[in-house]
Amino acid sequence: MTPIQGYEHLTDAERRLFIRAHQKHLSSLTDKERKQYGLGNVIEVKTNPQQAAIDVRFLNGERRQFTAKGLYY
């Protein structure tokens, strides 16, 4: 698996937030959708302190925002 760009710049708390929200996101998807949004398809993560969130970009061009409350948009 290719390393996720920006992951190394996240704090431990931000990494936990990303993993928790990503798992929650995947659990709401169908099997077909999960293939598009799995960790292997995350190409970049970036902290968004103004929104208390992590901005996530996927290989398919989609972007999601994972919040500190474990929500995703």
VMD Tcl script that builds the backbone (N, CA, C; Angstrom):
set m [mol new atoms 219]
animate dup $m
set s [atomselect $m all]
$s set {name element resname resid chain x y z} {
  {N N MET 1 A 0.846 -1.183 0.000}
  {CA C MET 1 A 0.000 0.000 0.000}
  {C C MET 1 A 0.890 1.243 0.000}
  {N N THR 2 A 0.532 2.210 -0.798}
  {CA C THR 2 A 1.269 3.465 -0.890}
  {C C THR 2 A 1.009 4.300 0.370}
  {N N PRO 3 A 2.025 4.924 0.921}
  {CA C PRO 3 A 1.809 5.774 2.101}
  {C C PRO 3 A 0.814 6.903 1.798}
  {N N ILE 4 A 0.064 7.280 2.801}
  {CA C ILE 4 A -0.920 8.355 2.651}
  {C C ILE 4 A -0.200 9.682 2.849}
  {N N GLN 5 A -0.262 10.529 1.829}
  {CA C GLN 5 A 0.396 11.833 1.902}
  {C C GLN 5 A -0.195 12.645 3.055}
  {N N GLY 6 A 0.662 13.204 3.891}
  {CA C GLY 6 A 0.251 14.045 5.000}
  {C C GLY 6 A 0.033 13.316 6.311}
  {N N TYR 7 A -0.083 11.986 6.263}
  {CA C TYR 7 A -0.349 11.224 7.487}
  {C C TYR 7 A 0.748 11.434 8.519}
  {N N GLU 8 A 1.983 11.521 8.055}
  {CA C GLU 8 A 3.107 11.692 8.985}
  {C C GLU 8 A 3.079 13.038 9.707}
  {N N HIS 9 A 2.299 14.002 9.187}
  {CA C HIS 9 A 2.213 15.325 9.816}
  {C C HIS 9 A 1.081 15.418 10.842}
  {N N LEU 10 A 0.238 14.388 10.913}
  {CA C LEU 10 A -0.855 14.401 11.891}
  {C C LEU 10 A -0.318 14.050 13.276}
  {N N THR 11 A -0.922 14.639 14.291}
  {CA C THR 11 A -0.575 14.277 15.665}
  {C C THR 11 A -1.186 12.909 15.963}
  {N N ASP 12 A -0.803 12.309 17.072}
  {CA C ASP 12 A -1.384 11.019 17.463}
  {C C ASP 12 A -2.900 11.129 17.607}
  {N N ALA 13 A -3.374 12.220 18.206}
  {CA C ALA 13 A -4.817 12.417 18.390}
  {C C ALA 13 A -5.514 12.548 17.030}
  {N N GLU 14 A -4.910 13.254 16.099}
  {CA C GLU 14 A -5.491 13.403 14.763}
  {C C GLU 14 A -5.501 12.077 14.013}
  {N N ARG 15 A -4.474 11.278 14.213}
  {CA C ARG 15 A -4.441 9.950 13.579}
  {C C ARG 15 A -5.569 9.073 14.122}
  {N N ARG 16 A -5.783 9.112 15.427}
  {CA C ARG 16 A -6.865 8.337 16.024}
  {C C ARG 16 A -8.222 8.811 15.496}
  {N N LEU 17 A -8.384 10.131 15.386}
  {CA C LEU 17 A -9.612 10.708 14.849}
  {C C LEU 17 A -9.840 10.209 13.419}
  {N N PHE 18 A -8.802 10.269 12.597}
  {CA C PHE 18 A -8.905 9.824 11.209}
  {C C PHE 18 A -9.305 8.353 11.134}
  {N N ILE 19 A -8.625 7.500 11.874}
  {CA C ILE 19 A -8.905 6.067 11.834}
  {C C ILE 19 A -10.329 5.777 12.319}
  {N N ARG 20 A -10.735 6.385 13.426}
  {CA C ARG 20 A -12.075 6.156 13.980}
  {C C ARG 20 A -13.160 6.609 12.998}
  {N N ALA 21 A -13.028 7.815 12.452}
  {CA C ALA 21 A -14.035 8.338 11.524}
  {C C ALA 21 A -14.024 7.565 10.208}
  {N N HIS 22 A -12.836 7.151 9.749}
  {CA C HIS 22 A -12.755 6.381 8.507}
  {C C HIS 22 A -13.468 5.040 8.677}
  {N N GLN 23 A -13.273 4.385 9.806}
  {CA C GLN 23 A -13.952 3.114 10.066}
  {C C GLN 23 A -15.473 3.306 10.113}
  {N N LYS 24 A -15.906 4.392 10.727}
  {CA C LYS 24 A -17.335 4.686 10.796}
  {C C LYS 24 A -17.881 4.942 9.394}
  {N N HIS 25 A -17.135 5.677 8.593}
  {CA C HIS 25 A -17.519 5.959 7.210}
  {C C HIS 25 A -17.670 4.649 6.432}
  {N N LEU 26 A -16.667 3.777 6.521}
  {CA C LEU 26 A -16.716 2.507 5.792}
  {C C LEU 26 A -17.904 1.645 6.225}
  {N N SER 27 A -18.236 1.679 7.502}
  {CA C SER 27 A -19.323 0.839 7.998}
  {C C SER 27 A -20.682 1.251 7.441}
  {N N SER 28 A -20.781 2.468 6.924}
  {CA C SER 28 A -22.055 2.944 6.385}
  {C C SER 28 A -22.190 2.676 4.883}
  {N N LEU 29 A -21.162 2.106 4.271}
  {CA C LEU 29 A -21.139 1.913 2.821}
  {C C LEU 29 A -21.455 0.480 2.413}
  {N N THR 30 A -21.849 0.318 1.156}
  {CA C THR 30 A -22.039 -1.022 0.604}
  {C C THR 30 A -20.665 -1.617 0.312}
  {N N ASP 31 A -20.621 -2.922 0.050}
  {CA C ASP 31 A -19.345 -3.578 -0.268}
  {C C ASP 31 A -18.668 -2.927 -1.464}
  {N N LYS 32 A -19.429 -2.606 -2.485}
  {CA C LYS 32 A -18.877 -1.979 -3.689}
  {C C LYS 32 A -18.272 -0.608 -3.368}
  {N N GLU 33 A -18.977 0.173 -2.564}
  {CA C GLU 33 A -18.490 1.500 -2.192}
  {C C GLU 33 A -17.237 1.412 -1.318}
  {N N ARG 34 A -17.195 0.415 -0.438}
  {CA C ARG 34 A -16.033 0.255 0.451}
  {C C ARG 34 A -14.741 0.110 -0.344}
  {N N LYS 35 A -14.816 -0.534 -1.483}
  {CA C LYS 35 A -13.628 -0.710 -2.318}
  {C C LYS 35 A -13.075 0.634 -2.783}
  {N N GLN 36 A -13.943 1.617 -2.987}
  {CA C GLN 36 A -13.514 2.942 -3.444}
  {C C GLN 36 A -12.970 3.815 -2.321}
  {N N TYR 37 A -13.359 3.515 -1.080}
  {CA C TYR 37 A -13.008 4.390 0.037}
  {C C TYR 37 A -12.127 3.731 1.093}
  {N N GLY 38 A -11.592 2.552 0.809}
  {CA C GLY 38 A -10.702 1.881 1.747}
  {C C GLY 38 A -9.400 2.651 1.933}
  {N N LEU 39 A -8.623 2.279 2.923}
  {CA C LEU 39 A -7.362 2.977 3.205}
  {C C LEU 39 A -6.429 3.003 2.000}
  {N N GLY 40 A -6.450 1.968 1.178}
  {CA C GLY 40 A -5.605 1.928 -0.009}
  {C C GLY 40 A -5.971 2.966 -1.048}
  {N N ASN 41 A -7.151 3.568 -0.909}
  {CA C ASN 41 A -7.601 4.598 -1.842}
  {C C ASN 41 A -7.547 6.008 -1.258}
  {N N VAL 42 A -7.048 6.137 -0.042}
  {CA C VAL 42 A -6.834 7.463 0.549}
  {C C VAL 42 A -5.482 7.955 0.050}
  {N N ILE 43 A -5.470 9.108 -0.622}
  {CA C ILE 43 A -4.189 9.589 -1.143}
  {C C ILE 43 A -3.623 10.768 -0.356}
  {N N GLU 44 A -4.491 11.465 0.402}
  {CA C GLU 44 A -3.971 12.595 1.177}
  {C C GLU 44 A -4.876 12.870 2.368}
  {N N VAL 45 A -4.258 13.203 3.489}
  {CA C VAL 45 A -4.978 13.681 4.671}
  {C C VAL 45 A -4.307 14.974 5.125}
  {N N LYS 46 A -5.137 15.865 5.647}
  {CA C LYS 46 A -4.614 17.163 6.064}
  {C C LYS 46 A -5.439 17.651 7.247}
  {N N THR 47 A -4.774 18.161 8.249}
  {CA C THR 47 A -5.478 18.690 9.409}
  {C C THR 47 A -6.209 19.985 9.031}
  {N N ASN 48 A -7.375 20.170 9.636}
  {CA C ASN 48 A -8.182 21.368 9.410}
  {C C ASN 48 A -8.584 21.894 10.785}
  {N N PRO 49 A -7.683 22.648 11.429}
  {CA C PRO 49 A -7.942 23.092 12.805}
  {C C PRO 49 A -9.152 24.019 12.933}
  {N N GLN 50 A -9.472 24.783 11.903}
  {CA C GLN 50 A -10.625 25.690 11.969}
  {C C GLN 50 A -11.923 24.913 12.126}
  {N N GLN 51 A -11.988 23.718 11.547}
  {CA C GLN 51 A -13.184 22.883 11.616}
  {C C GLN 51 A -13.033 21.733 12.623}
  {N N ALA 52 A -11.895 21.663 13.316}
  {CA C ALA 52 A -11.584 20.542 14.210}
  {C C ALA 52 A -11.814 19.236 13.458}
  {N N ALA 53 A -11.164 19.130 12.288}
  {CA C ALA 53 A -11.403 18.002 11.403}
  {C C ALA 53 A -10.139 17.610 10.651}
  {N N ILE 54 A -10.259 16.480 9.945}
  {CA C ILE 54 A -9.220 16.016 9.039}
  {C C ILE 54 A -9.836 16.000 7.643}
  {N N ASP 55 A -9.211 16.687 6.702}
  {CA C ASP 55 A -9.654 16.674 5.314}
  {C C ASP 55 A -9.001 15.488 4.620}
  {N N VAL 56 A -9.805 14.699 3.913}
  {CA C VAL 56 A -9.345 13.462 3.300}
  {C C VAL 56 A -9.644 13.506 1.803}
  {N N ARG 57 A -8.652 13.132 0.986}
  {CA C ARG 57 A -8.839 13.060 -0.466}
  {C C ARG 57 A -8.613 11.617 -0.904}
  {N N PHE 58 A -9.542 11.115 -1.722}
  {CA C PHE 58 A -9.498 9.738 -2.189}
  {C C PHE 58 A -9.039 9.660 -3.642}
  {N N LEU 59 A -8.587 8.492 -4.032}
  {CA C LEU 59 A -8.101 8.232 -5.376}
  {C C LEU 59 A -9.152 8.559 -6.438}
  {N N ASN 60 A -10.431 8.366 -6.131}
  {CA C ASN 60 A -11.493 8.636 -7.101}
  {C C ASN 60 A -11.829 10.122 -7.226}
  {N N GLY 61 A -11.075 10.988 -6.513}
  {CA C GLY 61 A -11.284 12.434 -6.583}
  {C C GLY 61 A -12.219 12.977 -5.521}
  {N N GLU 62 A -12.921 12.104 -4.827}
  {CA C GLU 62 A -13.835 12.542 -3.779}
  {C C GLU 62 A -13.055 13.078 -2.588}
  {N N ARG 63 A -13.683 14.016 -1.902}
  {CA C ARG 63 A -13.111 14.584 -0.680}
  {C C ARG 63 A -14.127 14.439 0.436}
  {N N ARG 64 A -13.641 14.130 1.611}
  {CA C ARG 64 A -14.481 14.031 2.797}
  {C C ARG 64 A -13.795 14.777 3.927}
  {N N GLN 65 A -14.593 15.178 4.889}
  {CA C GLN 65 A -14.057 15.827 6.080}
  {C C GLN 65 A -14.487 14.984 7.268}
  {N N PHE 66 A -13.527 14.491 8.024}
  {CA C PHE 66 A -13.785 13.692 9.211}
  {C C PHE 66 A -13.614 14.608 10.413}
  {N N THR 67 A -14.668 14.752 11.219}
  {CA C THR 67 A -14.629 15.687 12.334}
  {C C THR 67 A -14.201 15.026 13.638}
  {N N ALA 68 A -13.888 15.852 14.612}
  {CA C ALA 68 A -13.466 15.368 15.921}
  {C C ALA 68 A -14.557 14.561 16.611}
  {N N LYS 69 A -15.811 14.743 16.200}
  {CA C LYS 69 A -16.916 13.988 16.775}
  {C C LYS 69 A -17.099 12.650 16.067}
  {N N GLY 70 A -16.215 12.345 15.123}
  {CA C GLY 70 A -16.297 11.077 14.409}
  {C C GLY 70 A -17.261 11.098 13.241}
  {N N LEU 71 A -17.705 12.278 12.857}
  {CA C LEU 71 A -18.622 12.416 11.728}
  {C C LEU 71 A -17.837 12.654 10.448}
  {N N TYR 72 A -18.489 12.455 9.331}
  {CA C TYR 72 A -17.843 12.696 8.036}
  {C C TYR 72 A -18.826 13.396 7.108}
  {N N TYR 73 A -18.282 14.275 6.276}
  {CA C TYR 73 A -19.078 15.049 5.329}
  {C C TYR 73 A -18.444 14.992 3.968}
}
mol reanalyze $m
mol bondsrecalc $m
mol representation Tube
mol addrep $m
